[in-house]
C-alpha cells in the first residue's frame, strides 16, 4: 500500500525546521550605581538544546555576546552562564560538548563610565535538535540611559573599540597613496558614511554617480524584459512538464468529454471548457500572489543566499525527488478534494466550473506540487522582483490550461493524442533525477555564501556526473523504480534521451581536472573552489575590497572594472566562464584594468556594524555583502547582479553600466570604450 504524506504535515515539518526552536527574552538589571547586567533568558523546545559559551574549536557554534555599539560603558568580564549546563560526548564531532535544554540564562555585565550611555548588540546562538538538525538564531538588545556616573571623558576602552572598526592595513604599494583619517595611518574602509562625507580621496570613490551613468546612455531595459520572459517561460515549461505526468494527462480527455457531452450545443461546451481553463489560471496565479504578499521583494531577495532557507530548499527537493521515484506520494488531505468535488456537483454556472478546476488542482497535487515547489523556489531566489512568483505561476497555469481549451475547440485532436501508459511514470522518474541535480545547486549556494567548503567544484561535478549517468542507465531500462512497467523494450525517444544524458555525464568528466565546462558554469561552484586544476588559465579579481582596489588604481593610474557579483548568482558564473575566459577579454581585464569583484552575498561579518541613511531611514550593514550591496545602490543606483561599471581612479564612470550579455564582442567594445575615455 502506498504511503501518503499530507501536504499539510509536510509544510508543517518545514516550518518547524525553519522556525527558531529557542526563544530569548532580554532584561536589564542594575546591580550597582556603575554596573548593569544584560540578562538573556531562553526557553528551549523539547528535543532541542542551545550550546554553551566555550566549546572547543572545530565543534558546534558556541553562544557568543556581540556588540554593535557601545558608548559611555565597557564590558566587564565574559558572558556568564546560568545553571543547567550539561556535558556529553558528541559522536559527530568526536569531542565533549556542553549545552542547555529546557531553559537557559546568559548574563553579560557592563560597567558604566559616563552619565549618558548606550549599548546595542545581540546574542548569537545555535539551537540544535537532538537528532542533529541545527538552526542559528539571534537575540538582539539595546539599552540607553542617562543615569550613569558623571565621568566626562570616554575611557580608553571606547577608543580601542572604535579602532576595531579599522580594516587591516593594505599592501604597502597601495597604502602609500591613502589619506590619513583621524590621524590614523590606516584607511577606515568600514566607516562608509564618514568616507562619503569627508574631503578625502575616498569620498569620490563612494560618491553617487547615478546621473553620470545615465548620461552615457545604454539601454538596459532589454535585460529586465529578458528576465521577465525567462521567468514566464520557465513557468510555462514547468506547466508543460506537469501535463505529462500520471496525475494530469489522463484527466484531460475525461474533462473535455464531460464539458462537450453535458451541453446541448457544442458552443456552450467550448465556452465551459474555456472558463475551466481560465479558472485554472486564476487559481495558480492567486498562489503566486499569496507568495508575493507573504514575503515581499526584500525577503525573496534575501532567500537567495540565506543558509537556512537554501538548506531547506535542498531538503525539500530531496523529498520531491524521492516522491517522484515512487518512495511515497505527497498528497493533500483526501477530504479536501471530496469536499470541493461535492460542492461542485451541488452548484451550477460559473462557480461549478471554478470548483471543478479547483478539484483538479487538489487531486493532481502529488505530481504538480514538486514542480510548483521547484518553480517557486527558483524564481523567488533569482534576485528578481517580488512579482516573480506571480509571473512564473501565470506561465505554469497557461501551459496547464491550454490543452483543456484546445481539445474542446478541436475534439478530433484527442484521437491523435498519446494514450496514458508507462511513459508517464518515466517522465516522473526523470523529473526526480533533475530535482536531485537542482537540489545540489541550492546546497552549493549556502556553502559558497558561508564558506563551508563542503561542496567544492569537483565534488559538485562528481555528483552531477553520477546522477546523469544513472539517468541514462534508467532510460535504457537498466534501472527500474517501484511504479515502472516490466517492459524490456526501449523506445526510440528513450534511447536518444539516454544518449543525451550519458553524453552530458561524459562531457562533465574533464571538469574534474579544471576544464571550464561552459554549459554548466551557471550551476557549478566557481573555479576558485577547485582543489585540483590543470587549467593554467585563471581570470580572478586580484581585489575583493573596493577601497583597496581603488587605492591600487590610484597609484598605478589604471582604470577600474567594478564587478558586482554573488556566490549564488547564476548569470555571474555564465559571464565569467563564457566571456571572461575569452582571450581578448582576459587580456583587457588582467593587463589594462584593475578588476575588483564585490560579492553582495558575502556573509563575513564586519568588525563593527555600520549605520547608513537610505530612503529616509537608517539601515544597518552587518556583513561584507551588505556593505557592497549598499555601495551598488548608493553610488550606482542599481541592485542586480551581474553589474559591471568602469571607473577612473577618482571614482568617475568611463562608460555606461553593463549587465548580463554573453556577447564577447560587445563586452570587448564596452571595455575598449572605457580605455578610450580614460586616455588623456
C-alpha positions in Angstrom: 0.0 0.0 0.0 1.3 3.4 -0.9 2.5 5.6 1.9 1.0 9.1 1.6 2.3 12.2 3.2 -0.2 15.0 3.8 0.9 18.3 2.3 -0.1 20.0 5.5 2.2 17.8 7.5 5.0 18.3 5.0 4.7 22.1 5.2 4.4 21.9 8.9 7.6 20.0 9.2 9.4 22.6 7.1 8.1 25.4 9.2 9.2 23.6 12.4 12.7 23.2 11.0 12.9 26.9 9.8 11.5 28.4 12.9 13.7 29.3 15.8 13.5 26.5 18.4 14.7 28.6 21.2 13.2 32.0 22.1 15.1 34.5 24.3 13.8 37.4 26.3 16.2 40.2 27.4 16.1 42.1 30.7 18.4 44.6 32.3 19.3 44.5 36.0 21.1 47.4 37.7 23.5 45.7 40.2 25.3 48.9 41.4 25.5 52.6 40.6 28.1 51.8 37.9 27.2 48.3 36.8 24.4 46.8 34.7 23.7 43.2 33.9 22.2 42.3 30.5 20.3 39.0 31.0 19.2 36.7 28.2 16.6 34.2 29.4 15.9 31.4 26.9 13.1 28.9 26.6 14.0 25.8 24.5 11.6 23.4 22.9 11.5 19.8 23.9 14.1 17.8 22.0 16.2 20.8 21.3 19.2 22.4 23.0 21.4 25.5 22.9 25.2 25.2 23.2 27.3 26.7 25.9 29.8 29.6 25.5 33.2 27.8 25.5 33.0 24.9 23.1 36.3 23.7 21.6 37.5 24.7 18.2 36.2 22.5 15.4 32.9 21.8 17.2 29.4 23.3 17.1 28.8 27.0 17.3 29.3 28.5 20.8 26.9 31.1 22.2 28.5 34.5 22.0 27.9 38.1 23.0 28.3 40.6 20.2 28.4 44.4 20.2 27.0 46.7 17.6 27.8 49.9 19.5 28.9 50.8 23.0 29.2 54.4 24.3 29.8 55.5 27.9 30.3 52.0 29.0 32.6 49.0 28.7 32.2 45.3 29.1 33.2 43.7 32.4 34.2 40.1 32.2 32.9 37.5 29.9 29.4 36.2 29.1 28.3 34.1 32.1 26.2 31.0 32.0 23.3 30.2 34.4 22.6 26.8 35.9 21.6 23.7 33.9 24.7 23.1 31.9 25.1 19.5 30.6 28.2 18.0 29.1 28.2 14.9 26.9 30.4 13.3 24.2 29.3 14.2 20.7 29.9 11.3 18.3 29.6 13.5 15.2 32.3 16.0 16.3 34.1 13.4 18.4 34.5 15.7 21.4 33.0 16.8 24.7 30.3 19.4 24.2 28.2 21.4 26.7 24.7 22.7 26.2 21.4 23.7 27.9 18.0 22.2 27.5 14.6 23.4 28.6 15.7 26.8 29.9 19.0 28.7 30.0 20.3 32.0 31.2 23.3 34.1 29.9 24.4 37.3 31.6 26.9 39.9 30.4 28.0 42.6 32.9 28.5 46.1 31.7 30.4 48.8 33.6 29.1 52.3 33.1 31.7 55.0 32.6 29.7 58.1 31.6 26.4 59.7 32.6 25.0 59.1 29.2 25.5 55.6 27.9 24.1 53.3 25.2 24.9 49.6 24.4 23.4 47.7 21.5 24.2 44.2 20.2 23.0 40.7 20.1 23.4 37.2 21.5 24.4 34.8 18.8 23.4 31.2 19.4 22.6 27.9 17.7 19.5 25.8 18.5 20.0 22.1 17.6 17.6 19.2 17.6 18.8 16.1 19.5 18.9 14.2 16.2 21.4 16.7 14.7 19.4 19.4 12.8 20.5 23.0 13.8 19.1 26.5 13.3 21.1 29.6 14.1 19.4 32.4 16.0 20.0 35.9 17.4 18.6 37.8 20.4 19.1 41.5 19.9 19.2 44.0 22.7 19.5 47.8 23.2 19.8 49.8 26.4 20.2 53.6 26.7 20.4 55.6 29.9 21.3 58.9 31.4 21.9 57.7 35.0 25.5 56.6 34.7 28.4 58.1 36.7 29.3 61.7 35.9 32.6 60.9 34.2 33.1 63.4 31.4 35.6 61.7 29.2 35.2 58.4 27.4 37.6 55.8 28.7 40.4 54.4 26.6 38.5 51.2 26.0 36.0 53.1 23.9 38.8 54.3 21.7 40.0 50.8 21.4 36.5 49.6 20.4 36.4 52.3 17.7 39.8 51.2 16.5 38.4 47.7 16.0 36.4 49.0 13.1 39.5 49.9 11.2 40.3 47.3 8.5 43.6 45.6 8.2 46.4 47.5 6.5 46.6 47.4 2.7 49.7 46.3 0.9 52.5 48.9 1.1 52.2 49.8 -2.6 48.6 50.8 -2.1 48.7 52.2 1.4 51.3 54.8 0.5 48.6 56.7 -1.6 45.9 56.6 1.0 44.8 59.6 3.0 45.2 59.6 6.8 41.8 59.7 8.5 41.6 60.9 12.1 45.4 60.8 12.4 45.5 57.0 11.8 47.7 55.7 9.0 45.1 53.0 8.2 42.2 53.7 5.8 38.9 53.4 7.7 37.2 51.4 4.9 34.3 50.4 7.2 33.2 53.9 8.1 31.2 54.3 4.9 29.3 57.5 5.8 32.5 59.2 7.0 34.2 58.4 3.7 31.4 59.8 1.7 31.1 63.0 3.7 34.8 63.7 4.2 37.0 65.6 1.9 39.4 62.6 1.4 40.0 60.7 -1.8 37.7 58.0 -0.5 34.8 60.5 -0.8 35.0 60.4 -4.6 35.1 56.6 -4.6 31.8 56.4 -2.7 30.0 59.5 -4.1 26.9 58.7 -6.2 27.4 58.8 -10.0 23.9 57.7 -11.0 23.3 60.7 -13.3 26.7 60.4 -14.9 26.0 56.7 -15.8 22.7 57.7 -17.3 24.4 60.4 -19.4 26.4 57.7 -21.2 23.1 56.1 -22.4 22.9 52.4 -22.9 19.6 50.7 -22.8 19.3 48.0 -20.1 15.6 47.6 -20.4 16.1 44.5 -22.6 17.8 42.8 -19.7 14.8 43.3 -17.4 12.5 42.2 -20.2 14.5 39.1 -20.7 14.3 38.3 -17.0 10.5 38.6 -17.1 10.3 36.5 -20.2 12.7 33.9 -18.7 10.6 33.6 -15.6 7.4 33.3 -17.7 8.9 30.7 -20.0 10.3 28.8 -17.0 6.8 28.6 -15.6 5.3 27.7 -19.0 7.9 24.9 -19.4 7.0 23.6 -15.9 3.3 23.6 -16.9 4.1 21.5 -20.0 6.1 19.0 -17.9 3.2 18.8 -15.4 0.8 17.9 -18.2 2.9 14.8 -19.0 2.5 13.3 -15.6 0.2 10.4 -14.5 -1.9 12.8 -12.3 -2.8 15.3 -15.1 -2.7 13.7 -18.6 -5.4 11.0 -18.1 -7.8 13.7 -16.7 -7.7 15.8 -19.9 -9.9 13.6 -22.2 -12.3 12.9 -19.4 -12.8 16.6 -18.5 -13.1 17.7 -22.2 -15.6 14.9 -22.9 -17.6 15.9 -19.8 -18.0 19.5 -21.0 -18.9 18.6 -24.5 -21.4 15.9 -23.5 -23.2 17.8 -20.7 -24.0 20.7 -23.0 -26.8 20.6 -25.6 -24.7 22.5 -28.1 -21.0 22.5 -28.9 -20.7 26.3 -28.4 -21.7 26.1 -24.8 -19.4 23.1 -24.2 -16.5 25.1 -25.7 -17.4 28.1 -23.5 -17.4 26.0 -20.4 -14.0 24.5 -21.3 -12.6 28.0 -21.8 -13.9 29.1 -18.5 -12.4 26.0 -16.9 -9.0 26.9 -18.4 -9.3 30.5 -17.1 -10.2 29.2 -13.7 -7.0 27.1 -13.6 -5.1 30.3 -14.4 -6.8 32.3 -11.7 -6.1 29.6 -9.1 -2.4 29.3 -9.8 -1.8 33.0 -10.3 -3.5 33.6 -6.9 -1.0 31.2 -5.4 1.8 33.3 -6.8 0.2 36.5 -5.4 0.0 34.8 -2.0 3.7 34.1 -2.1 4.4 37.6 -3.2 2.3 39.3 -0.5 3.6 36.9 2.2 7.3 37.6 1.6 7.8 40.8 -0.3 10.7 41.8 -2.5 13.4 42.1 0.1 12.5 38.8 1.8 12.5 37.0 -1.6 15.9 38.5 -2.4 17.3 37.5 0.9 16.3 33.9 0.3 18.9 33.6 -2.5 21.8 33.4 -0.1 20.3 32.6 3.3 21.8 29.4 4.5 18.8 28.1 6.4 16.4 28.6 3.5 18.8 27.2 0.9 19.3 24.1 3.0 15.5 23.8 3.4 15.1 24.1 -0.3 17.8 21.4 -0.8 15.9 19.1 1.6 12.6 19.9 0.0 13.8 19.0 -3.4 15.3 15.7 -2.0 11.8 14.9 -0.7 10.2 15.8 -4.0 12.7 13.6 -5.8 12.0 10.6 -3.5 8.3 11.1 -4.2 8.9 11.1 -8.0 11.0 7.9 -7.7 8.0 6.2 -6.1 9.0 6.1 -2.4 5.8 7.8 -1.3 3.2 10.3 -2.5 2.9 13.9 -1.4 -0.9 14.5 -1.4 -3.3 16.9 0.1 -5.8 15.5 2.5 -8.4 13.5 0.5 -11.2 15.1 2.4 -10.3 18.4 0.7 -10.8 17.1 -2.8 -14.0 15.2 -1.8 -15.5 18.3 -0.2 -14.7 20.6 -3.2 -16.0 18.0 -5.7 -19.2 17.5 -3.7 -19.7 21.3 -3.7 -19.1 21.5 -7.5 -21.9 18.9 -8.1 -24.4 20.9 -6.0 -23.7 24.2 -7.7 -24.3 25.4 -11.2 -22.9 28.1 -13.5 -19.5 29.7 -13.3 -19.0 28.7 -9.6 -19.5 25.0 -10.5 -16.8 25.2 -13.3 -14.4 27.1 -11.0 -14.8 24.4 -8.3 -14.1 21.7 -10.8 -10.8 23.4 -11.7 -10.0 23.7 -8.0 -10.7 20.0 -7.7 -8.2 19.3 -10.5 -5.6 21.4 -8.6 -6.1 19.3 -5.5 -6.2 15.8 -6.9 -3.2 16.4 -9.2 -1.0 17.8 -6.4 1.2 14.7 -6.0 2.6 15.4 -9.5 2.3 19.2 -9.8 3.3 20.0 -6.2 7.0 19.2 -6.6 7.1 21.1 -10.0 5.4 24.1 -8.5 7.7 24.0 -5.4 10.8 23.9 -7.6 9.4 26.7 -9.8 8.6 29.0 -6.8 11.9 28.4 -5.2 13.8 29.1 -8.4 12.1 32.3 -9.3 11.9 33.5 -5.7 15.6 33.2 -5.2 16.6 34.6 -8.6 17.0 38.1 -7.2 14.2 39.4 -9.3 11.0 41.4 -8.5 8.6 40.3 -5.8 6.1 39.6 -8.6 8.4 36.9 -10.0 6.3 34.1 -8.3 3.2 35.5 -9.9 4.7 35.7 -13.4 6.0 32.2 -13.0 2.6 30.8 -11.9 1.0 32.6 -14.9 3.2 30.7 -17.3 2.6 27.5 -15.4 -1.1 27.9 -15.4 -1.3 28.9 -19.0 0.5 25.8 -20.1 -1.7 23.6 -17.9 -5.0 25.2 -19.1 -4.3 25.4 -22.8 -4.9 21.6 -23.6 -8.3 21.7 -22.0 -9.4 24.6 -24.1 -7.7 23.4 -27.4 -9.1 19.9 -27.1 -12.6 21.3 -26.5 -12.2 23.5 -29.6 -10.8 20.7 -31.7 -12.1 17.3 -30.3 -10.6 15.3 -33.2 -7.1 16.1 -31.7 -7.9 13.8 -28.8 -7.8 10.8 -31.0 -4.2 11.5 -32.1 -3.0 12.4 -28.5 -0.7 9.9 -26.8 -2.5 7.4 -24.7 -1.8 7.0 -21.0 0.8 4.4 -20.1 4.1 3.6 -18.5 5.8 6.6 -20.3 4.0 8.9 -17.8 5.9 7.3 -14.9 9.1 7.6 -16.9 8.5 11.3 -17.0 8.1 11.4 -13.2 11.3 9.5 -12.5 13.2 11.6 -15.0 12.0 14.7 -13.1 13.2 13.1 -9.9 16.7 12.9 -11.2 16.5 16.6 -12.3 15.1 17.6 -8.9 18.2 15.9 -7.3 20.6 17.8 -9.6 19.0 21.1 -8.8 18.9 20.4 -5.1 22.7 20.4 -5.2 22.6 23.9 -6.6 20.8 25.2 -3.5 23.2 23.4 -1.2 26.1 24.9 -3.2 24.7 28.5 -2.8 24.6 28.2 1.0 28.1 26.5 1.0 29.6 29.4 -1.0 27.9 32.2 0.9 29.2 31.0 4.2 32.5 29.5 3.1 31.9 26.0 4.4 33.7 24.3 1.5 31.5 21.2 1.7 30.6 21.2 -1.9 33.6 22.4 -3.9 33.5 22.3 -7.7 34.9 18.8 -8.2 32.6 17.3 -5.6 29.6 19.0 -7.2 30.6 17.8 -10.7 31.2 14.3 -9.4 27.7 14.1 -8.0 26.2 15.5 -11.3 28.2 13.0 -13.4 26.8 10.2 -11.2 23.2 11.5 -11.4 23.1 12.0 -15.2 24.9 8.6 -15.8 22.3 6.9 -13.6 19.5 8.7 -15.5 21.0 7.4 -18.8 21.0 3.9 -17.5 17.5 4.2 -16.2 16.2 5.4 -19.6 17.9 2.4 -21.2 16.0 0.1 -18.8 19.0 -0.9 -16.7 17.4 0.5 -13.5 13.7 0.2 -12.5 11.7 2.0 -9.8 8.6 0.8 -8.0 6.0 2.0 -10.5 7.8 1.2 -13.7 6.5 -1.3 -16.2 8.1 -4.6 -16.8 8.7 -3.9 -20.5 12.3 -4.5 -21.6 11.9 -2.6 -24.8 13.5 0.8 -25.2 11.6 3.2 -27.4 13.5 5.4 -29.8 12.8 8.7 -27.9 14.0 7.0 -24.7 17.2 5.9 -26.4 18.0 9.4 -27.6 17.3 10.8 -24.2 19.5 8.2 -22.6 22.2 9.0 -25.2 22.0 12.7 -24.3 22.1 12.1 -20.6 25.2 9.8 -20.8 26.9 12.2 -23.2 26.3 15.0 -20.8 27.8 13.0 -18.0 30.9 12.2 -20.1 31.2 15.9 -21.1 31.5 16.9 -17.4 34.3 14.5 -16.6 37.1 16.8 -17.8 35.8 19.4 -15.4 37.2 17.3 -12.5 40.6 18.4 -13.7 39.8 22.0 -14.4 38.0 22.1 -17.8 35.8 25.2 -17.8 32.5 23.4 -18.8 30.7 26.5 -20.0 27.4 24.5 -20.3 27.2 24.1 -16.5 29.1 27.2 -15.4 25.8 28.8 -14.2 25.2 25.9 -11.7 28.6 24.6 -10.7 30.6 26.4 -8.0 33.3 28.8 -9.4 36.7 27.6 -10.5 38.3 29.1 -7.4 36.8 26.3 -5.3 38.6 23.6 -7.4 41.4 22.0 -5.5 42.9 20.1 -8.4 43.1 22.3 -11.5 45.2 21.5 -14.6 43.9 24.5 -16.5 46.5 27.3 -16.3 44.0 30.0 -17.4 42.6 31.9 -14.5 40.6 35.1 -14.6 40.1 36.1 -11.0 39.9 39.5 -9.5 43.0 40.5 -7.5 40.8 42.7 -5.3 37.6 41.8 -3.5 37.7 45.0 -1.5 36.5 48.2 -3.2 38.7 50.6 -1.3 41.9 48.5 -1.6 41.3 48.1 -5.4 40.6 51.8 -5.9 43.7 52.8 -3.9 45.8 50.5 -6.1 44.3 52.0 -9.2 45.1 55.5 -8.0 48.7 54.5 -7.5 49.1 52.8 -10.9 46.9 55.1 -12.9 44.9 52.3 -14.4 41.1 52.4 -14.9 38.9 50.0 -12.9 36.3 47.4 -13.6 34.0 47.0 -10.6 32.2 43.7 -10.8 29.1 43.4 -8.5 28.6 39.7 -8.3 27.4 37.0 -5.9 28.2 33.5 -4.8 24.6 32.4 -5.7 24.4 34.5 -8.9 23.8 32.1 -11.9 24.3 34.7 -14.6 27.5 35.9 -12.9 29.0 32.4 -13.4 27.8 32.4 -17.0 29.6 35.7 -17.7 32.8 34.5 -16.0 33.1 31.3 -18.0 31.6 32.3 -21.3 33.0 35.9 -21.6 35.9 36.4 -19.1 37.8 33.4 -20.3 37.9 34.6 -23.9 41.5 35.6 -24.7 40.6 39.1 -25.8 38.6 39.8 -22.7 41.1 38.1 -20.4 43.9 40.3 -21.6 41.9 43.5 -21.2 40.8 42.6 -17.7 44.1 41.4 -16.4 46.5 43.8 -18.1 44.7 47.1 -18.8 42.3 47.3 -15.9 42.2 46.8 -12.2 39.5 44.2 -11.6 37.5 44.4 -8.4 34.9 41.7 -7.6 32.4 42.6 -4.9 30.3 39.8 -3.6 27.0 41.2 -2.4 26.1 37.9 -0.6 29.3 37.6 1.3 28.3 36.7 4.9 31.6 37.6 6.5 30.7 39.9 9.4 32.1 43.4 9.5 34.4 44.2 12.5 31.7 46.7 13.6 28.2 47.2 12.0 27.6 50.3 10.0 24.5 52.5 10.2 23.8 54.4 7.0 20.8 56.5 5.9 18.9 55.2 2.9 15.4 56.2 1.6 14.9 58.4 4.6 15.6 55.7 7.2 18.5 54.1 8.9 19.9 50.8 7.5 22.3 48.7 9.5 25.1 46.9 7.5 26.3 43.9 9.3 28.2 41.8 6.7 30.7 42.5 3.9 27.9 41.6 1.4 25.6 44.2 3.0 28.4 46.8 2.5 28.9 46.1 -1.2 25.2 45.9 -1.8 24.8 49.3 -0.3 27.7 50.7 -2.4 26.0 49.4 -5.5 22.6 51.1 -4.6 24.2 54.3 -3.2 26.8 55.0 -5.8 25.3 53.4 -9.0 21.5 53.2 -8.3 21.4 49.5 -9.1 20.7 46.3 -7.2 21.0 43.5 -9.8 23.9 41.2 -10.5 26.0 40.8 -12.6 26.6 44.6 -12.8 29.8 45.9 -14.4 30.9 49.6 -14.2 34.1 51.2 -15.5 35.7 53.9 -13.3 38.8 56.0 -13.2 40.9 56.2 -10.0 38.7 59.1 -8.7 35.5 57.0 -9.0 34.1 58.7 -12.1 32.4 56.5 -14.7 34.1 55.9 -18.1 31.2 54.3 -19.8 27.6 53.1 -19.2 27.0 50.1 -17.0 27.0 46.6 -18.4 24.7 43.9 -17.2 24.2 40.3 -18.3 25.0 39.7 -22.0 27.3 36.9 -23.1 28.2 38.6 -26.5 32.0 38.6 -26.2 32.5 41.3 -28.9 30.0 43.5 -27.2 31.8 43.2 -23.9 35.2 43.8 -25.6 33.7 47.0 -27.1 32.5 48.0 -23.7 36.0 47.7 -22.2 37.7 49.4 -25.1 35.3 52.4 -25.0 36.3 52.8 -21.3 40.0 52.7 -22.2 39.5 55.4 -24.9 37.7 57.6 -22.4 40.4 57.1 -19.8 43.3 58.0 -22.1 44.3 61.8 -21.9 
